[in-house]
Amino acid sequence: MKPSDGIVEVLQNSKGVKMEVLTDSAKLKELFKQAIIEAMEEKKDVVHDLLVEAMEDLSLIHAIQQGEETESVSRDEVFSILEGKE
């Protein structure tokens, strides 16, 4: 992109280093979307792991909330159920 595109502004800092800055928020948003899609396509296994982890976290939150609404039981009761001694 060139400065004449109207979406890139060339800035120069105090040390004389020139930088191009994207000034069109719609174009910037589109570039971010493209970058995210590309990253998701290239790293499917990472995206999968992140989604699985998020779903596990949501399930745990839901279980904790349900547990807060039920009556408390003793530790021994829990272990007897887990051990099949119910």
N, C-alpha and C positions, 0 to 999 in steps of 0.2 A: 504494500500500500504506500502511496505517496502522500505527502502533505496536501497536495492539491485535491485529494479525494474528499476532503472535508471531514474525515473521521480520524485522521492521525495528525497529531500536533508534534512538531519537533521542538524539544526543549534543550537548553544547554545549562548545565549547572555551573557553579562558581569555579570549578577546575577545568572547564572547557569541554566536559564530556557531554556529547549529544545523546539524547534519548528520544525515542518515538513513543508518544502517549496516545492511546486510543481514547477519543473524546465522544464517540457516538455510543450511547448506552445500549441501543437496540443491536448494534453490530457486536458490541462487547458481550451482550447476553447470548447472541447466536454463536459466537466463538466459544463461550463457556459450554454451551449445550453440545457443540460438536466435539469438544475436548472430552467431556464426560462420556458421551456415547462411544467415542474411540477408545477411551480407557476401559469402559465396560466390555467392549468387544474383544480387546486384547487380553484382558485379565478376568476372564469369565470365572475362573476358579476362586479368585479373591472376592469377586462380587457375590458368588454363591456362598462362600464362607461368611461374609458379612451379613447377608440376608438370613442365613440359618442362625447365626448368633443373635440377631435382632429378634427373630421369632422366639428363640429360647428365652431371651430376656423378657419379652412380653408375656410368655406363658408363665414364667416365674412370678412376675408382677401380679398376674391374674390369680395364681394359686395363693399368693400371700394375701391378697385382698379377700379372697374367699375364706381363707383361714382366719382372718380377723373377725369374720362375721359368725363363726361357729364357736361352740363351747370348748373350753380347754380340756385336755385330757392329760393323764400322767405319762411320764416317760415310759414306765413299765407297760402301760396299755399299748403305746405306739410300738414298742419292741415285740410285744407278744403278737400283735397283728402282723408285723413284718416277718416274724419267725414262723408264722402259720399256726400259732397256738391259740388262736382266737377262741 
